[in-house]
Amino acid sequence: MSWDPIYLWFIIPAAIILSVAALYGLKPSKKSKAESPFTEALSCLLAGDKKSAMEKLRQVVKEDTDNIDAYLLYGEILREMKQYRKAIQVHRELTIRRNVKAKYQVDIQKSLLLDYHLGGYHREALKYADSLLKMNKKDTWALTKKLSILEELEEWHEAGETAKRLQSITGKTDKTQLALYKCMEGIKIVSTGKEHDGRLRFREAMRLDKECALAYLELAASYIRDERPGDAIAIWKQFFQILPDLAYLAMDDFEKTAFDLNRFQELEEIYRGILYKDPKNTRAVVALARFLDRKGETDTAIEICQEGLEKSPESLWIRRNLFRFLTSQGRFEEAAQAGLEVLNMVIKEKEEFICSQCGHISDKPLWHCPKCKRWNTFRF
Ligand SMILES: [Zn+2]
Protein backbone atom coordinates (compact mmCIF):
# COMPACT_ATOMS: atom_id res chain seq x y z
CA MET A 1 0.00 0.00 0.00
CA SER A 2 1.09 3.56 -0.51
CA TRP A 3 0.98 6.24 2.11
CA ASP A 4 0.19 9.76 1.20
CA PRO A 5 2.43 12.55 2.38
CA ILE A 6 0.86 14.27 5.31
CA TYR A 7 0.34 17.58 3.59
CA LEU A 8 -1.86 15.96 0.98
CA TRP A 9 -4.48 15.33 3.59
CA PHE A 10 -4.50 18.88 4.77
CA ILE A 11 -5.44 20.28 1.40
CA ILE A 12 -8.11 17.75 0.76
CA PRO A 13 -10.20 17.81 -1.25
CA ALA A 14 -8.27 20.10 -3.55
CA ALA A 15 -5.42 17.65 -4.08
CA ILE A 16 -7.68 14.72 -4.72
CA ILE A 17 -9.88 16.71 -7.00
CA LEU A 18 -6.95 17.89 -9.05
CA SER A 19 -5.45 14.47 -9.48
CA VAL A 20 -8.75 12.75 -10.10
CA ALA A 21 -9.80 15.55 -12.41
CA ALA A 22 -6.67 15.04 -14.44
CA LEU A 23 -7.43 11.36 -14.61
CA TYR A 24 -11.09 11.60 -15.50
CA GLY A 25 -11.08 14.93 -17.23
CA LEU A 26 -9.03 13.79 -20.17
CA LYS A 27 -11.24 10.88 -21.14
CA PRO A 28 -14.39 12.66 -22.29
CA SER A 29 -12.50 15.26 -24.26
CA LYS A 30 -10.87 12.56 -26.34
CA LYS A 31 -14.22 11.20 -27.33
CA SER A 32 -15.66 14.72 -27.30
CA LYS A 33 -18.59 13.40 -25.35
CA ALA A 34 -20.47 15.30 -22.68
CA GLU A 35 -18.69 15.43 -19.30
CA SER A 36 -19.57 12.72 -16.81
CA PRO A 37 -21.38 13.91 -13.66
CA PHE A 38 -18.33 12.98 -11.60
CA THR A 39 -16.10 15.22 -13.70
CA GLU A 40 -18.72 17.92 -13.45
CA ALA A 41 -18.72 17.54 -9.70
CA LEU A 42 -14.96 18.01 -9.65
CA SER A 43 -15.24 21.10 -11.82
CA CYS A 44 -17.83 22.53 -9.46
CA LEU A 45 -15.51 21.90 -6.52
CA LEU A 46 -12.63 23.56 -8.27
CA ALA A 47 -14.87 26.54 -8.85
CA GLY A 48 -15.71 26.49 -5.14
CA ASP A 49 -19.33 25.52 -5.63
CA LYS A 50 -19.75 22.79 -3.05
CA LYS A 51 -23.52 22.68 -3.27
CA SER A 52 -23.61 21.88 -6.99
CA ALA A 53 -20.74 19.44 -6.55
CA MET A 54 -22.76 17.52 -3.99
CA GLU A 55 -25.75 17.47 -6.25
CA LYS A 56 -23.66 16.04 -9.08
CA LEU A 57 -22.20 13.43 -6.76
CA ARG A 58 -25.66 12.38 -5.66
CA GLN A 59 -26.43 11.91 -9.34
CA VAL A 60 -23.29 9.81 -9.75
CA VAL A 61 -24.16 7.38 -6.98
CA LYS A 62 -27.75 7.13 -8.13
CA GLU A 63 -26.45 5.76 -11.43
CA ASP A 64 -23.55 3.82 -9.95
CA THR A 65 -24.08 2.78 -6.35
CA ASP A 66 -20.61 1.25 -6.24
CA ASN A 67 -18.75 4.45 -6.99
CA ILE A 68 -16.70 4.63 -3.82
CA ASP A 69 -14.76 7.69 -5.03
CA ALA A 70 -17.99 9.63 -5.19
CA TYR A 71 -19.05 8.64 -1.67
CA LEU A 72 -15.63 9.45 -0.27
CA LEU A 73 -15.64 12.84 -1.91
CA TYR A 74 -19.20 13.54 -0.84
CA GLY A 75 -18.22 12.85 2.77
CA GLU A 76 -15.13 14.98 2.44
CA ILE A 77 -17.15 17.95 1.27
CA LEU A 78 -19.43 17.49 4.26
CA ARG A 79 -16.39 17.46 6.53
CA GLU A 80 -15.08 20.60 4.86
CA MET A 81 -18.44 22.15 5.64
CA LYS A 82 -17.96 21.10 9.27
CA GLN A 83 -20.93 18.74 9.04
CA TYR A 84 -19.00 16.05 10.84
CA ARG A 85 -21.90 13.87 11.89
CA LYS A 86 -23.14 13.64 8.32
CA ALA A 87 -19.63 13.01 6.99
CA ILE A 88 -19.25 10.19 9.49
CA GLN A 89 -22.57 8.74 8.39
CA VAL A 90 -21.54 8.73 4.71
CA HIS A 91 -18.11 7.26 5.38
CA ARG A 92 -19.36 4.70 7.89
CA GLU A 93 -21.87 3.42 5.44
CA LEU A 94 -18.91 2.41 3.25
CA THR A 95 -17.44 0.25 5.99
CA ILE A 96 -20.44 -2.09 6.09
CA ARG A 97 -20.50 -2.65 2.37
CA ARG A 98 -19.21 -5.85 0.91
CA ASN A 99 -16.82 -6.11 -1.99
CA VAL A 100 -15.16 -2.79 -1.37
CA LYS A 101 -11.73 -3.05 -2.90
CA ALA A 102 -8.82 -3.23 -0.53
CA LYS A 103 -7.30 -0.03 -1.84
CA TYR A 104 -10.37 1.84 -0.63
CA GLN A 105 -10.28 0.38 2.86
CA VAL A 106 -7.40 2.61 3.85
CA ASP A 107 -9.00 5.72 2.35
CA ILE A 108 -12.25 5.06 4.16
CA GLN A 109 -10.51 4.63 7.49
CA LYS A 110 -8.47 7.76 6.94
CA SER A 111 -11.60 9.70 6.13
CA LEU A 112 -13.34 8.46 9.26
CA LEU A 113 -10.31 9.30 11.37
CA LEU A 114 -10.41 12.87 10.09
CA ASP A 115 -14.20 13.14 10.47
CA TYR A 116 -14.06 12.08 14.10
CA HIS A 117 -10.89 14.00 14.93
CA LEU A 118 -11.99 17.29 13.43
CA GLY A 119 -15.46 16.78 14.84
CA GLY A 120 -13.96 16.53 18.30
CA TYR A 121 -14.70 12.83 18.84
CA HIS A 122 -11.12 12.01 19.67
CA ARG A 123 -11.69 8.61 21.26
CA GLU A 124 -13.36 7.35 18.10
CA ALA A 125 -10.68 8.93 15.92
CA LEU A 126 -8.06 7.11 17.96
CA LYS A 127 -9.63 3.75 17.10
CA TYR A 128 -9.23 4.44 13.41
CA ALA A 129 -5.64 5.57 13.85
CA ASP A 130 -4.92 2.30 15.62
CA SER A 131 -6.66 0.24 13.01
CA LEU A 132 -4.68 1.97 10.25
CA LEU A 133 -1.51 1.25 12.18
CA LYS A 134 -2.53 -2.38 12.49
CA MET A 135 -2.55 -2.53 8.69
CA ASN A 136 0.75 -0.71 8.39
CA LYS A 137 2.94 -0.19 11.43
CA LYS A 138 4.99 2.42 9.61
CA ASP A 139 2.12 4.58 8.39
CA THR A 140 3.56 7.99 9.28
CA TRP A 141 0.32 9.71 8.35
CA ALA A 142 -1.60 7.63 10.88
CA LEU A 143 1.13 8.06 13.49
CA THR A 144 1.10 11.83 13.06
CA LYS A 145 -2.66 11.92 13.41
CA LYS A 146 -2.54 9.61 16.39
CA LEU A 147 -0.10 11.97 18.03
CA SER A 148 -2.29 15.01 17.63
CA ILE A 149 -5.32 13.04 18.84
CA LEU A 150 -3.42 11.93 21.95
CA GLU A 151 -2.39 15.52 22.59
CA GLU A 152 -6.03 16.54 22.45
CA LEU A 153 -6.85 13.78 24.91
CA GLU A 154 -3.89 14.81 27.08
CA GLU A 155 -2.66 11.23 27.08
CA TRP A 156 0.94 12.23 27.41
CA HIS A 157 2.49 8.85 28.03
CA GLU A 158 0.99 7.39 24.88
CA ALA A 159 1.82 10.59 23.02
CA GLY A 160 5.46 10.21 24.01
CA GLU A 161 5.51 6.59 22.87
CA THR A 162 3.88 7.53 19.56
CA ALA A 163 6.32 10.39 19.01
CA LYS A 164 9.18 8.01 19.68
CA ARG A 165 7.88 5.58 17.05
CA LEU A 166 7.37 8.37 14.56
CA GLN A 167 10.85 9.70 15.18
CA SER A 168 12.42 6.30 14.71
CA ILE A 169 10.64 5.88 11.36
CA THR A 170 11.41 9.34 10.02
CA GLY A 171 14.91 9.31 11.50
CA LYS A 172 14.38 12.73 13.03
CA THR A 173 15.30 12.46 16.68
CA ASP A 174 13.86 15.18 18.86
CA LYS A 175 14.62 14.52 22.53
CA THR A 176 13.40 17.97 23.45
CA GLN A 177 9.89 17.07 22.39
CA LEU A 178 10.03 13.68 24.12
CA ALA A 179 11.15 15.39 27.32
CA LEU A 180 8.24 17.81 27.13
CA TYR A 181 5.79 14.92 26.83
CA LYS A 182 7.37 13.40 29.95
CA CYS A 183 6.93 16.71 31.75
CA MET A 184 3.29 16.94 30.72
CA GLU A 185 2.81 13.38 31.96
CA GLY A 186 4.36 14.35 35.27
CA ILE A 187 2.26 17.51 35.57
CA LYS A 188 -0.88 15.47 35.05
CA ILE A 189 0.23 12.97 37.69
CA VAL A 190 1.12 15.55 40.33
CA SER A 191 -2.24 17.23 39.75
CA THR A 192 -3.80 14.09 41.24
CA GLY A 193 -1.62 14.47 44.32
CA LYS A 194 0.94 11.82 43.43
CA GLU A 195 3.95 14.08 43.82
CA HIS A 196 6.50 11.30 44.00
CA ASP A 197 5.32 9.58 40.83
CA GLY A 198 5.25 12.89 39.04
CA ARG A 199 8.78 13.69 40.10
CA LEU A 200 9.99 10.44 38.56
CA ARG A 201 8.66 11.71 35.23
CA PHE A 202 10.40 15.06 35.61
CA ARG A 203 13.65 13.22 36.33
CA GLU A 204 13.11 11.12 33.21
CA ALA A 205 12.55 14.29 31.20
CA MET A 206 15.86 15.65 32.50
CA ARG A 207 17.58 12.48 31.42
CA LEU A 208 16.08 12.79 27.95
CA ASP A 209 16.98 16.45 27.66
CA LYS A 210 19.41 17.94 30.12
CA GLU A 211 18.22 21.39 29.11
CA CYS A 212 14.52 20.80 29.65
CA ALA A 213 13.72 23.89 31.71
CA LEU A 214 10.16 22.80 32.42
CA ALA A 215 11.42 19.62 34.11
CA TYR A 216 13.61 21.54 36.57
CA LEU A 217 10.91 24.06 37.38
CA GLU A 218 8.25 21.42 37.91
CA LEU A 219 10.52 19.18 39.93
CA ALA A 220 11.44 22.02 42.28
CA ALA A 221 7.80 23.09 42.55
CA SER A 222 6.85 19.56 43.51
CA TYR A 223 9.47 19.49 46.28
CA ILE A 224 8.10 22.77 47.59
CA ARG A 225 4.58 21.32 47.67
CA ASP A 226 5.95 18.30 49.53
CA GLU A 227 7.62 20.61 52.02
CA ARG A 228 11.10 19.66 50.96
CA PRO A 229 12.54 23.14 50.30
CA GLY A 230 16.13 21.95 50.61
CA ASP A 231 15.64 19.55 47.72
CA ALA A 232 13.97 22.30 45.71
CA ILE A 233 16.97 24.54 46.25
CA ALA A 234 19.30 21.80 45.04
CA ILE A 235 17.29 21.50 41.82
CA TRP A 236 17.23 25.25 41.27
CA LYS A 237 20.99 25.39 41.74
CA GLN A 238 21.38 22.71 39.10
CA PHE A 239 19.02 24.65 36.86
CA PHE A 240 21.02 27.86 37.25
CA GLN A 241 24.18 25.97 36.36
CA ILE A 242 22.78 24.40 33.24
CA LEU A 243 20.51 27.16 31.99
CA PRO A 244 21.86 30.44 33.37
CA ASP A 245 20.03 32.46 30.74
CA LEU A 246 16.71 31.08 31.99
CA ALA A 247 17.61 31.40 35.67
CA TYR A 248 15.26 34.34 36.08
CA LEU A 249 12.31 31.98 35.70
CA ALA A 250 13.09 30.54 39.13
CA MET A 251 14.83 33.44 40.88
CA ASP A 252 11.84 34.73 42.83
CA ASP A 253 10.87 31.32 44.16
CA PHE A 254 14.48 30.51 44.88
CA GLU A 255 15.03 33.73 46.83
CA LYS A 256 11.88 33.31 48.85
CA THR A 257 12.77 29.74 49.78
CA ALA A 258 16.37 30.60 50.58
CA PHE A 259 15.21 33.38 52.92
CA ASP A 260 12.67 31.08 54.55
CA LEU A 261 15.45 28.60 55.25
CA ASN A 262 17.86 31.29 56.39
CA ARG A 263 20.13 30.28 53.57
CA PHE A 264 20.26 33.71 52.01
CA GLN A 265 24.05 33.77 52.25
CA GLU A 266 24.01 31.28 49.37
CA LEU A 267 22.21 33.71 47.09
CA GLU A 268 25.21 35.90 46.49
CA GLU A 269 27.38 32.97 45.53
CA ILE A 270 24.72 31.67 43.16
CA TYR A 271 24.09 34.97 41.43
CA ARG A 272 27.81 35.51 41.05
CA GLY A 273 28.02 32.01 39.60
CA ILE A 274 25.35 32.83 37.01
CA LEU A 275 27.15 36.05 36.09
CA TYR A 276 30.43 34.22 35.78
CA LYS A 277 28.87 31.88 33.22
CA ASP A 278 26.69 34.47 31.56
CA PRO A 279 28.11 37.98 32.11
CA LYS A 280 25.38 39.63 30.06
CA ASN A 281 22.63 38.22 32.25
CA THR A 282 21.01 41.51 33.25
CA ARG A 283 18.50 39.76 35.49
CA ALA A 284 21.27 38.19 37.51
CA VAL A 285 22.99 41.59 37.75
CA VAL A 286 19.86 43.13 39.21
CA ALA A 287 19.13 40.16 41.45
CA LEU A 288 22.64 40.26 42.88
CA ALA A 289 22.59 44.04 43.31
CA ARG A 290 19.21 43.97 45.02
CA PHE A 291 20.37 41.25 47.35
CA LEU A 292 23.49 43.21 48.29
CA ASP A 293 21.39 46.31 48.82
CA ARG A 294 19.06 44.38 51.10
CA LYS A 295 22.09 43.20 53.04
CA GLY A 296 23.10 46.83 53.46
CA GLU A 297 25.98 46.67 50.99
CA THR A 298 24.56 49.28 48.67
CA ASP A 299 27.93 50.56 47.50
CA THR A 300 28.80 47.09 46.26
CA ALA A 301 25.36 46.89 44.65
CA ILE A 302 26.16 50.09 42.77
CA GLU A 303 29.45 48.62 41.57
CA ILE A 304 27.69 45.50 40.37
CA CYS A 305 25.25 47.61 38.38
CA GLN A 306 28.05 49.68 36.87
CA GLU A 307 29.95 46.55 35.88
CA GLY A 308 26.77 45.09 34.45
CA LEU A 309 26.22 48.18 32.34
CA GLU A 310 29.65 47.82 30.82
CA LYS A 311 28.52 44.43 29.51
CA SER A 312 24.93 45.41 28.71
CA PRO A 313 24.81 49.19 28.19
CA GLU A 314 21.32 48.95 26.70
CA SER A 315 19.74 47.62 29.90
CA LEU A 316 17.22 50.11 31.23
CA TRP A 317 16.46 47.72 34.03
CA ILE A 318 19.97 47.87 35.46
CA ARG A 319 19.97 51.65 35.05
CA ARG A 320 16.73 52.03 36.95
CA ASN A 321 18.13 50.06 39.86
CA LEU A 322 21.40 51.96 39.72
CA PHE A 323 19.45 55.22 39.89
CA ARG A 324 17.59 53.97 42.95
CA PHE A 325 20.70 52.82 44.78
CA LEU A 326 22.57 56.05 44.06
CA THR A 327 19.64 58.11 45.31
CA SER A 328 19.33 56.06 48.50
CA GLN A 329 23.02 56.70 49.18
CA GLY A 330 22.67 60.43 48.66
CA ARG A 331 24.94 60.31 45.61
CA PHE A 332 22.65 62.71 43.79
CA GLU A 333 25.04 64.00 41.17
CA GLU A 334 25.78 60.50 39.95
CA ALA A 335 22.09 59.68 40.19
CA ALA A 336 21.22 62.67 38.03
CA GLN A 337 23.77 61.48 35.46
CA ALA A 338 22.31 57.97 35.48
CA GLY A 339 18.79 59.40 35.19
CA LEU A 340 19.77 61.56 32.25
CA GLU A 341 21.27 58.55 30.51
CA VAL A 342 17.98 56.72 30.88
CA LEU A 343 16.09 59.67 29.46
CA ASN A 344 18.50 59.95 26.54
CA MET A 345 17.89 56.31 25.78
CA VAL A 346 14.13 56.58 25.70
CA ILE A 347 13.64 60.02 24.16
CA LYS A 348 15.28 61.16 20.95
CA GLU A 349 17.06 64.52 20.96
CA LYS A 350 15.23 65.74 17.88
CA GLU A 351 11.56 65.69 16.96
CA GLU A 352 10.50 62.65 14.92
CA PHE A 353 7.55 62.29 12.59
CA ILE A 354 6.24 58.85 11.73
CA CYS A 355 4.00 57.85 8.85
CA SER A 356 1.01 56.04 10.32
CA GLN A 357 0.69 53.94 7.17
CA CYS A 358 4.17 52.64 6.44
CA GLY A 359 6.20 53.64 9.50
CA HIS A 360 8.54 55.94 7.58
CA ILE A 361 10.44 58.19 10.00
CA SER A 362 11.26 61.76 9.09
CA ASP A 363 12.94 64.54 11.06
CA LYS A 364 10.86 67.10 9.19
CA PRO A 365 7.07 67.39 9.26
CA LEU A 366 5.60 65.95 6.07
CA TRP A 367 2.16 65.89 4.47
CA HIS A 368 3.09 63.56 1.63
CA CYS A 369 4.96 60.36 2.56
CA PRO A 370 8.00 59.83 0.32
CA LYS A 371 7.93 56.12 0.95
CA CYS A 372 4.32 55.00 0.60
CA LYS A 373 3.26 58.12 -1.32
CA ARG A 374 0.13 58.55 0.79
CA TRP A 375 -1.20 61.94 1.86
CA ASN A 376 -1.80 63.22 5.36
CA THR A 377 -0.46 60.14 7.05
CA PHE A 378 1.83 61.90 9.54
CA ARG A 379 0.34 62.67 12.94
CA PHE A 380 1.39 65.85 14.69
ZN1 LIG B 1 4.20 56.25 4.44
Residues whose N, C-alpha, C, O or C-beta is under 5 A from the ligand:
A	BS01	ZN	C355 Q357 C358 G359 H360 C369 K371 C372 K373
